Amino acid sequence: MYIDVVFCPDELASRGDISTKSVVIIDVLRATTTIAYALWGYRTDETDGIKGCKKVIPVESIERAYEEFNRLCKEKTLIAGERFCLKPEGFDLGNSPSEYTIDKVKDKVIVFSTTNGTKALKLAEKAKFITTASFINASACTQRVIQEKNDVIILCAGRSGKTTMEDSCCAGLIAELLFKRCQENNRKFELSDSADIAIKYLNHYKGKLIELLESSEAGKNLIEVGLETDLKDCATIDALPIYTEYSYGSIKAGIIS
């Protein structure tokens, strides 16, 4: 298994044909974190099991989001996401994980559009297997990716085409978990230079994820608009036991048995 990290979407083209590879999309603040909570159902109790939405349909633009929303049954569909941290006018939900409570999202289809995360997903559509990951579902995502036995690209959504601290750190976590799983199963693996860099960056911030998120550009923006409570929801490693799969235009969830 060749484990590679792409620090921003513009670099993905340099990897050539991705049709035989697994791609892990990361947008810690906040798209891939929120997607996981939407599918699981945000709650503070200890109830186990997936109780969230049926699926998430990611789209790139607000206009496309409304087109998709209008095509579907409105009683069973929500339109959600953000532009520049905030919920667009007319959307049902923004991009804060805590908005995706069971009572709001259970059994719904969510049309979802964000500034960076959904664009990265669309760029990776030709991959053999696609999943979304963040700190909160890192282990479950890794276990699912290992099952595919493909070479892996960990694609950071970044921010406005730039590398971000939080996505790079989470990419290091996924890369580290992948090679440790390979070691445990006596499988051959190789790390790209960028994967090695991401792992070293992770090790610098282990135990200091809130500090990392608060000091990042995206984190500072969230604090500025009064959404600092989102940072805690995005910083808890393995808070959720679910993985996601993106195929045929939608994201669904599963649990490793």
C-alpha positions as a LaTeX table, in Angstrom:
\begin{tabular}{lrrr}
\hline
Residue & $x$ (\AA) & $y$ (\AA) & $z$ (\AA) \\
\hline
Met1 & 0.00 & 0.00 & 0.00 \\
Tyr2 & 1.35 & 3.38 & $-1.01$ \\
Ile3 & 0.14 & 6.09 & 1.38 \\
Asp4 & 0.24 & 9.62 & 0.01 \\
Val5 & $-0.94$ & 13.00 & 1.30 \\
Val6 & $-2.06$ & 15.86 & $-0.93$ \\
Phe7 & $-2.05$ & 19.05 & 1.10 \\
Cys8 & $-4.47$ & 21.03 & $-1.09$ \\
Pro9 & $-6.87$ & 20.11 & $-3.92$ \\
Asp10 & $-4.89$ & 21.93 & $-6.62$ \\
Glu11 & $-2.11$ & 19.37 & $-6.16$ \\
Leu12 & $-4.34$ & 16.36 & $-6.85$ \\
Ala13 & $-3.81$ & 16.55 & $-10.63$ \\
Ser14 & $-0.08$ & 15.93 & $-10.09$ \\
Arg15 & $-0.93$ & 12.42 & $-8.87$ \\
Gly16 & $-2.22$ & 11.40 & $-12.29$ \\
Asp17 & $-4.80$ & 8.64 & $-12.70$ \\
Ile18 & $-6.64$ & 8.00 & $-9.41$ \\
Ser19 & $-9.12$ & 5.45 & $-10.76$ \\
Thr20 & $-7.46$ & 2.53 & $-8.95$ \\
Lys21 & $-6.93$ & 4.36 & $-5.67$ \\
Ser22 & $-8.79$ & 5.07 & $-2.47$ \\
Val23 & $-9.14$ & 8.76 & $-1.63$ \\
Val24 & $-9.74$ & 10.07 & 1.88 \\
Ile25 & $-11.18$ & 13.61 & 1.91 \\
Ile26 & $-10.38$ & 15.74 & 4.96 \\
Asp27 & $-11.94$ & 19.08 & 5.89 \\
Val28 & $-11.66$ & 19.23 & 9.67 \\
Leu29 & $-13.17$ & 22.73 & 9.98 \\
Arg30 & $-15.80$ & 21.73 & 9.30 \\
Ala31 & $-17.30$ & 19.85 & 6.38 \\
Thr32 & $-16.10$ & 16.29 & 6.94 \\
Thr33 & $-16.66$ & 16.61 & 10.68 \\
Thr34 & $-20.20$ & 17.85 & 10.15 \\
Ile35 & $-20.94$ & 15.16 & 7.55 \\
Ala36 & $-20.06$ & 12.50 & 10.12 \\
Tyr37 & $-22.28$ & 14.11 & 12.76 \\
Ala38 & $-25.13$ & 14.52 & 10.26 \\
Leu39 & $-25.05$ & 10.82 & 9.43 \\
Trp40 & $-24.62$ & 9.72 & 13.04 \\
Gly41 & $-26.95$ & 12.27 & 14.63 \\
Tyr42 & $-25.48$ & 14.84 & 17.01 \\
Arg43 & $-26.36$ & 14.11 & 20.61 \\
Thr44 & $-24.91$ & 14.32 & 24.10 \\
Asp45 & $-26.23$ & 11.05 & 25.52 \\
Glu46 & $-24.60$ & 7.63 & 25.27 \\
Thr47 & $-27.05$ & 6.07 & 22.81 \\
Asp48 & $-25.29$ & 3.83 & 20.29 \\
Gly49 & $-26.15$ & 3.37 & 16.64 \\
Ile50 & $-26.63$ & 5.47 & 13.56 \\
Lys51 & $-29.68$ & 7.67 & 14.03 \\
Gly52 & $-28.91$ & 10.56 & 11.71 \\
Cys53 & $-29.77$ & 11.39 & 8.13 \\
Lys54 & $-30.15$ & 8.81 & 5.35 \\
Lys55 & $-27.49$ & 10.37 & 3.17 \\
Val56 & $-25.65$ & 13.57 & 2.35 \\
Ile57 & $-25.58$ & 14.88 & $-1.22$ \\
Pro58 & $-22.54$ & 17.16 & $-1.64$ \\
Val59 & $-22.70$ & 19.90 & $-4.28$ \\
Glu60 & $-20.24$ & 22.63 & $-5.14$ \\
Ser61 & $-22.38$ & 25.76 & $-5.46$ \\
Ile62 & $-25.32$ & 27.32 & $-3.66$ \\
Glu63 & $-27.19$ & 27.45 & $-6.96$ \\
Arg64 & $-26.64$ & 23.73 & $-7.51$ \\
Ala65 & $-27.74$ & 23.05 & $-3.93$ \\
Tyr66 & $-31.09$ & 24.75 & $-4.55$ \\
Glu67 & $-31.51$ & 22.89 & $-7.85$ \\
Glu68 & $-30.97$ & 19.55 & $-6.12$ \\
Phe69 & $-33.16$ & 20.50 & $-3.17$ \\
Asn70 & $-36.03$ & 21.54 & $-5.47$ \\
Arg71 & $-35.74$ & 18.26 & $-7.36$ \\
Leu72 & $-36.27$ & 16.21 & $-4.20$ \\
Cys73 & $-39.19$ & 15.78 & $-1.82$ \\
Lys74 & $-39.01$ & 18.88 & 0.38 \\
Glu75 & $-40.65$ & 17.17 & 3.36 \\
Lys76 & $-37.80$ & 14.68 & 3.50 \\
Thr77 & $-34.92$ & 16.95 & 2.47 \\
Leu78 & $-32.82$ & 19.64 & 4.14 \\
Ile79 & $-30.48$ & 22.11 & 2.47 \\
Ala80 & $-27.37$ & 22.83 & 4.50 \\
Gly81 & $-23.83$ & 24.16 & 4.47 \\
Glu82 & $-21.92$ & 27.43 & 4.63 \\
Arg83 & $-20.17$ & 30.19 & 2.79 \\
Phe84 & $-17.32$ & 31.89 & 4.61 \\
Cys85 & $-18.29$ & 30.17 & 7.90 \\
Leu86 & $-21.94$ & 31.27 & 7.95 \\
Lys87 & $-25.22$ & 29.64 & 6.91 \\
Pro88 & $-26.40$ & 30.99 & 3.54 \\
Glu89 & $-29.76$ & 32.74 & 3.47 \\
Gly90 & $-32.60$ & 30.25 & 3.05 \\
Phe91 & $-30.60$ & 27.19 & 4.19 \\
Asp92 & $-32.07$ & 24.96 & 6.89 \\
Leu93 & $-28.75$ & 24.27 & 8.62 \\
Gly94 & $-25.27$ & 25.72 & 8.63 \\
Asn95 & $-21.99$ & 23.86 & 9.05 \\
Ser96 & $-21.82$ & 23.54 & 12.84 \\
Pro97 & $-21.87$ & 19.90 & 14.01 \\
Ser98 & $-24.19$ & 20.70 & 16.92 \\
Glu99 & $-26.95$ & 21.80 & 14.53 \\
Tyr100 & $-27.35$ & 18.23 & 13.25 \\
Thr101 & $-29.39$ & 16.86 & 16.13 \\
Ile102 & $-31.39$ & 13.67 & 15.74 \\
Asp103 & $-34.72$ & 15.48 & 15.89 \\
Lys104 & $-33.74$ & 17.63 & 12.90 \\
Val105 & $-31.93$ & 15.17 & 10.63 \\
Lys106 & $-33.21$ & 11.65 & 11.34 \\
Asp107 & $-34.19$ & 9.88 & 8.10 \\
Lys108 & $-33.68$ & 13.06 & 6.05 \\
Val109 & $-31.66$ & 13.59 & 2.89 \\
Ile110 & $-29.28$ & 16.53 & 3.27 \\
Val111 & $-28.12$ & 18.56 & 0.28 \\
Phe112 & $-24.82$ & 19.99 & 1.45 \\
Ser113 & $-22.55$ & 22.70 & 0.05 \\
Thr114 & $-19.49$ & 24.25 & 1.67 \\
Thr115 & $-16.69$ & 26.59 & 0.63 \\
Asn116 & $-13.93$ & 23.96 & 0.41 \\
Gly117 & $-14.94$ & 20.45 & 1.45 \\
Thr118 & $-17.55$ & 19.66 & $-1.17$ \\
Lys119 & $-15.28$ & 20.96 & $-3.93$ \\
Ala120 & $-12.56$ & 18.52 & $-2.87$ \\
Leu121 & $-15.08$ & 15.68 & $-2.95$ \\
Lys122 & $-16.05$ & 16.51 & $-6.52$ \\
Leu123 & $-12.40$ & 16.57 & $-7.63$ \\
Ala124 & $-11.94$ & 13.01 & $-6.33$ \\
Glu125 & $-15.01$ & 11.49 & $-8.00$ \\
Lys126 & $-12.97$ & 9.30 & $-10.37$ \\
Ala127 & $-11.30$ & 7.40 & $-7.52$ \\
Lys128 & $-12.12$ & 3.73 & $-6.97$ \\
Phe129 & $-13.18$ & 4.32 & $-3.37$ \\
Ile130 & $-13.91$ & 7.61 & $-1.60$ \\
Thr131 & $-14.45$ & 8.31 & 2.07 \\
Thr132 & $-14.61$ & 11.43 & 4.22 \\
Ala133 & $-12.63$ & 11.66 & 7.43 \\
Ser134 & $-11.82$ & 13.97 & 10.30 \\
Phe135 & $-10.40$ & 13.62 & 13.79 \\
Ile136 & $-13.76$ & 12.41 & 15.09 \\
Asn137 & $-13.96$ & 9.28 & 12.91 \\
Ala138 & $-10.32$ & 8.65 & 12.05 \\
Ser139 & $-10.05$ & 5.05 & 13.26 \\
Ala140 & $-13.31$ & 3.87 & 11.68 \\
Cys141 & $-12.37$ & 5.52 & 8.40 \\
Thr142 & $-8.93$ & 3.90 & 8.47 \\
Gln143 & $-10.34$ & 0.44 & 9.11 \\
Arg144 & $-12.68$ & 0.80 & 6.15 \\
Val145 & $-9.91$ & 2.05 & 3.83 \\
Ile146 & $-7.67$ & $-0.87$ & 4.77 \\
Gln147 & $-10.39$ & $-3.27$ & 3.62 \\
Glu148 & $-10.20$ & $-1.89$ & 0.08 \\
Lys149 & $-6.48$ & $-2.83$ & $-0.28$ \\
Asn150 & $-5.81$ & 0.04 & $-2.70$ \\
Asp151 & $-3.07$ & 2.64 & $-2.69$ \\
Val152 & $-4.34$ & 5.64 & $-0.74$ \\
Ile153 & $-4.41$ & 9.37 & $-1.32$ \\
Ile154 & $-5.32$ & 11.49 & 1.68 \\
Leu155 & $-6.68$ & 14.72 & 0.19 \\
Cys156 & $-6.85$ & 17.84 & 2.34 \\
Ala157 & $-9.59$ & 20.27 & 1.33 \\
Gly158 & $-7.48$ & 23.21 & 2.45 \\
Arg159 & $-8.78$ & 26.74 & 2.42 \\
Ser160 & $-9.14$ & 28.81 & $-0.74$ \\
Gly161 & $-6.53$ & 26.64 & $-2.45$ \\
Lys162 & $-4.05$ & 26.90 & 0.42 \\
Thr163 & $-2.69$ & 24.28 & 2.81 \\
Thr164 & $-4.20$ & 24.35 & 6.30 \\
Met165 & $-2.80$ & 23.34 & 9.67 \\
Glu166 & $-5.81$ & 21.34 & 10.81 \\
Asp167 & $-6.24$ & 19.28 & 7.63 \\
Ser168 & $-2.50$ & 18.55 & 7.45 \\
Cys169 & $-2.50$ & 17.34 & 11.04 \\
Cys170 & $-5.53$ & 15.09 & 10.51 \\
Ala171 & $-3.92$ & 13.73 & 7.33 \\
Gly172 & $-0.96$ & 12.77 & 9.48 \\
Leu173 & $-3.26$ & 10.93 & 11.87 \\
Ile174 & $-4.90$ & 8.97 & 9.04 \\
Ala175 & $-1.51$ & 8.17 & 7.48 \\
Glu176 & $-0.13$ & 7.00 & 10.83 \\
Leu177 & $-3.17$ & 4.81 & 11.53 \\
Leu178 & $-2.93$ & 3.29 & 8.04 \\
Phe179 & 0.71 & 2.28 & 8.29 \\
Lys180 & 0.19 & 0.92 & 11.80 \\
Arg181 & $-2.69$ & $-1.24$ & 10.52 \\
Cys182 & $-0.40$ & $-2.45$ & 7.74 \\
Gln183 & 2.28 & $-3.36$ & 10.28 \\
Glu184 & $-0.24$ & $-5.21$ & 12.44 \\
Asn185 & $-1.39$ & $-7.25$ & 9.43 \\
Asn186 & 2.09 & $-7.84$ & 7.96 \\
Arg187 & 1.20 & $-5.88$ & 4.86 \\
Lys188 & 3.76 & $-3.97$ & 2.87 \\
Phe189 & 3.41 & $-0.20$ & 2.82 \\
Glu190 & 5.31 & 2.86 & 1.70 \\
Leu191 & 4.90 & 6.46 & 2.80 \\
Ser192 & 5.30 & 9.35 & 0.39 \\
Asp193 & 7.43 & 12.29 & 1.53 \\
Ser194 & 4.25 & 14.32 & 2.11 \\
Ala195 & 2.75 & 11.54 & 4.24 \\
Asp196 & 5.92 & 11.43 & 6.34 \\
Ile197 & 5.79 & 15.21 & 6.77 \\
Ala198 & 2.12 & 15.05 & 7.83 \\
Ile199 & 2.88 & 12.37 & 10.45 \\
Lys200 & 5.71 & 14.43 & 11.90 \\
Tyr201 & 3.40 & 17.45 & 12.03 \\
Leu202 & 0.76 & 15.36 & 13.83 \\
Asn203 & 3.28 & 14.25 & 16.42 \\
His204 & 4.12 & 17.89 & 17.14 \\
Tyr205 & 0.48 & 18.64 & 17.97 \\
Lys206 & $-0.62$ & 15.41 & 19.66 \\
Gly207 & $-2.50$ & 16.32 & 22.80 \\
Lys208 & $-2.82$ & 19.94 & 21.65 \\
Leu209 & $-5.54$ & 19.77 & 19.01 \\
Ile210 & $-7.67$ & 22.56 & 20.47 \\
Glu211 & $-4.59$ & 24.77 & 20.49 \\
Leu212 & $-3.97$ & 23.84 & 16.85 \\
Leu213 & $-7.54$ & 24.62 & 15.78 \\
Glu214 & $-7.64$ & 27.90 & 17.68 \\
Ser215 & $-4.40$ & 29.08 & 16.05 \\
Ser216 & $-5.38$ & 28.09 & 12.51 \\
Glu217 & $-6.79$ & 30.64 & 10.08 \\
Ala218 & $-10.10$ & 28.79 & 9.85 \\
Gly219 & $-10.29$ & 28.49 & 13.63 \\
Lys220 & $-9.66$ & 32.19 & 14.10 \\
Asn221 & $-12.43$ & 32.96 & 11.62 \\
Leu222 & $-14.88$ & 30.73 & 13.49 \\
Ile223 & $-13.99$ & 32.42 & 16.78 \\
Glu224 & $-14.46$ & 35.83 & 15.16 \\
Val225 & $-18.02$ & 35.01 & 14.07 \\
Gly226 & $-18.95$ & 33.47 & 17.42 \\
Leu227 & $-18.65$ & 29.79 & 16.45 \\
Glu228 & $-15.75$ & 28.87 & 18.73 \\
Thr229 & $-17.79$ & 26.05 & 20.32 \\
Asp230 & $-17.48$ & 24.17 & 17.02 \\
Leu231 & $-13.76$ & 23.69 & 17.65 \\
Lys232 & $-14.30$ & 21.25 & 20.50 \\
Asp233 & $-16.70$ & 19.17 & 18.39 \\
Cys234 & $-14.06$ & 19.02 & 15.66 \\
Ala235 & $-11.10$ & 18.17 & 17.91 \\
Thr236 & $-12.14$ & 14.95 & 19.68 \\
Ile237 & $-10.32$ & 11.97 & 18.18 \\
Asp238 & $-12.61$ & 8.98 & 17.50 \\
Ala239 & $-15.72$ & 10.55 & 18.98 \\
Leu240 & $-17.79$ & 8.59 & 16.44 \\
Pro241 & $-17.44$ & 4.94 & 15.35 \\
Ile242 & $-18.65$ & 5.46 & 11.78 \\
Tyr243 & $-17.02$ & 5.53 & 8.38 \\
Thr244 & $-18.49$ & 7.11 & 5.29 \\
Glu245 & $-18.61$ & 6.11 & 1.62 \\
Tyr246 & $-19.14$ & 8.50 & $-1.25$ \\
Ser247 & $-20.55$ & 6.95 & $-4.40$ \\
Tyr248 & $-23.14$ & 7.76 & $-7.05$ \\
Gly249 & $-23.30$ & 11.35 & $-5.85$ \\
Ser250 & $-24.11$ & 10.77 & $-2.18$ \\
Ile251 & $-22.43$ & 9.96 & 1.13 \\
Lys252 & $-23.69$ & 7.19 & 3.40 \\
Ala253 & $-22.41$ & 5.80 & 6.69 \\
Gly254 & $-21.53$ & 2.44 & 8.12 \\
Ile255 & $-20.02$ & 0.87 & 11.23 \\
Ile256 & $-17.14$ & $-1.60$ & 11.20 \\
Ser257 & $-18.40$ & $-4.86$ & 12.70 \\
\hline
\end{tabular}
